[in-house]
Amino acid sequence: MVVGPTLPLPGNVVQEAVRFDATCETAPVDFWPAVRLPDGLAAAAPKRRREFLAGRTCAARALARLGLGPCEVAIDADRAPVWPAGVVGSITHSAGFAAAAVGLAAQLAGLGIDAEPIAAPSLVASVAKLILAAGEPAAPPPGMDLETYVTLVFSAKESLFKCVYPQVREPFFFEHARVTLAAVPGEFQAVLLKRFARPPELQSPIRGRYGVAHGEVHTAVALPRPAAPRAGAWSPP
C-alpha cells in the first residue's frame, strides 16, 4: 500500500508507505507483529518505536514485492539500515508517515528517499541558515512559499545523503551539497561539493524528484548503475 505522493522513480524501484497515529501514546507499539523491535529500542519512547516498526514494515513489504522472502533490515553501527545482499534501499518516517523504497544493486548504484513536514514560519530562518550552502538560492522560485522551499532543500539533501553515504561511508553535511530546482516541475538537481576517498558512482549534477502533499515534502534520488563497457568496445587511450 502506497500512501502518496508516489514519486516517479524508475520502474525498477519498489515503493511502500503507510500512515499511522504517531500521537496516541497508549496505542500498542507492536501492531506490526511481523517486524522485530531491536533490543536497543526496547526502552525508546513509544513514538520512536512506532516509527521504527512502520518504516521496517514498509521495507519488508517492498522487499517481498521485489521477490525476496521474509528478511530483517537490521541497524548498522552507524544507524544506517542493513539491506540484504544485492539490494539498495532507503527508509523515511515523519509525523505519522513512513515509507521505504528498494531496488536491485545490479541496476542501481544508490537510492534515497525522505519525507519532512513543511517547516513552521517561525523556524524557516534558522533552518535556512543551517542547510543552505554557499551560492545556493535563498529565495523560493515563483509559485512556492519560503517554508516549502526551505523544507524541500532540507529533504533533498537528506535523500542525497541516504543515496550516497552507503557508497562512500564518509560523513558529509548540508554545506557539502548544492541543490537547485529544475525547470521541469517536480525535479531538482544536486551537486556534491566534497571530495571523497572512495568516490561514489554518479553523474553530476544528480537528478532527484520531489512532491508536496498532506503538508509534507517528499524527495527521492535514484542513481542508475553505469552500464558496463561492451566486450571489445573501443575506448580512447
N, C-alpha and C positions, 0 to 999 in steps of 0.2 A: 504494500500500500504506500503510495507516494502522496504526501500532503503538501502541496505546492509551496513555492513555484518549482516546477520541474525544469531545471536548467538544460538548455540544448547542448548537452555534452555529446561526444561521439557515440555512435551506436554500440560500440564495444564496451561502454561503461554502464554498469547496472546501478541504479539509484533506489534507495528505500528511505522512507521518512515516516515519522509518527508525531502526533501531538498528544500531550498528556498534561495532567494537572500538576504543575510544579509548586503550587502554593498550599495544597492541603497537607499539613504536617501529620495528620492522622491516617492518611492513605498508606496502605501497605507498600513496602519497598520491593516486595518480591512478586509483583503482579506479572512479571515475565519470568516464570519459574525455570524456563529452559536456559537462562543465562546465569552463570555463576558469579556471585559477587566476590571479588578478591579479598583476601584476609586484610589487606592494607586499607580497605574501605569499610570494614565492619563497623568502625567507630565514627565514620563520617556522618555529616548531617543528612537527614532524610532527603533533602533536595539534591545533594550531590549523588547519593546512591540511586535515586530515581533517574537522574540524568545519565549516569553510567549505564544502568540497565537498559534505558531507552536506546542509547547510542549503540550498545553492543547487540541489542535485539535487531536493530536496523542492519547492522553489519552481518549478523547471522542470516537474515533473510536475503540480503544481497548476495552473499556467498553461495547460498543454496540456489538462487536463480542463475548464478554463474556456472553452476554444475558441480560445486563442491559439496561433499557431505557435511554433516554436523562437525563444526570445528570451533575452537575457542580463540578469540582475539585477545591475547594477553596484553599486559603492560610492560614495556621495556624499562630499563633503569632510568632512561631519560624521559619517561612517561609517555613515549610515543606508542601507538598500537603496534603489536607484533602480528603481521599478517602471515597467512600460510605461504609456504614456498611457491614462487611463481605468480604471486598476486601483489598488486599495488592497491592501496585504498586510503580512505580518509573518513573521519567521523567528526561530526559537529553537533553541538546542542546549545540551545539558547531559549531560556524562559518558556519552558513547556513545549519546545520543538526539538526534535533530534533527527539526524539523517546520517546516512552512510552511502558511500559510492565506492565501487570496486571494479577492477579490470585486470586483465592478464598482463604480467610483466613482459611477456614476449611482444606485446603490442604497445604498451605504454611505459614510458620512462618514469613518469610521475603523475600523481593525482592529488588534488587538494580541494576541499570544499569548506565553506564557512557560512554561518548564519549569525547575524547580530541584530538585536533590537535597535531601531533608529535612535540615535543619541538625543537626550533631552537638550533643549536650547541652553540651559544653564551649564552644560558640560562641553558644548561644542568648542569653545575657545581653548580649553585645557587639552581636549583630545587632539585638536588640530595641531597644537604646539608639540605634542608628543609624537605624532605619526608622520607629519609632512616632512619630506626630505628636501634638501636644497634644490631649488629650481622647480619644485612641484607646484602646480597651480593651487593657490589658496582660496580661490573663489569657485563656486559651482558653475557648471555650464547652464545655458538658458533652459528654463523649464524645470530645474532641480533646485530644491531648497538646500541651504547650507547644512542642516542636520543630516539629511540623506546623503549628501556628497561626502561629508567627513566620515560618516559610518561606512560608506562604500569603499573609500580608500583604505580605512582600517581593515575591513573584511577582505578586500582584495589582497592585502599584504599577508593576512593570516592564511588565506588559501595558497598563496605563493610559498609561504614558509612550509606548510604541510606538504606541498608538492615537491619542493627542492631539498628539504632537510634530510630525508632518507637517503638521498644520493651523496650528499656532502658530509653529513654528520658533523657539521660545524655550526655553532650558533650564529645567527645574524638577526638584525633588528630592523625597526621601521625605517631608519635612516639609510639602510643598505639597499633599498629598492625605491624606484620612482614609478608611480602609477599615473597614467593619463587615460581619460575616457576616449574611446574611439568614435569616429564619425557615425559608425553603424550603431544604432540603439541596442543596448544590452551587451555591448562589448567593451573591454578595457585592454590596455597594453601595459606591460610591466617590464622594467629593465633592472637587472641586478647591478648594484654599484660596488660590490665586494668581490675580490678575487679569492677563490677557494683553492686549498691544497689539492683537492680532488674535484675538478670542475664538473658540474652537472651536465647531463645530456639535454641540451636545449638550444633553441634558436632564439636570437634576440631581435626584436622585442618578443616577449612571451605574451601570448594571447589568452585572455580569460573572458568569462561570461558573467553577467550579473542579472538579478531580477529583484523587484521590490514588491512585497505583498504582506498583508497581515501586520503592518507596522514593523517589518523586518527587511533587512537587506541580505540577499543570498548571493554568494560568489563561488566560482569554480574555475580551476585551472587543470587542464589535462594535457600532458606532454606526450605526443606520439613518439614512439621509439624510432630513431633514424633507421632507414632501410639499409640493410647490409649490401655492400657492393656486389654486383653480379660477378660470378666466376668468369675470369677472362676479360672483364671490363677494363678499358684503358683509363688510367689516371695520370695526371701530369707529374713529371719527375720532381 
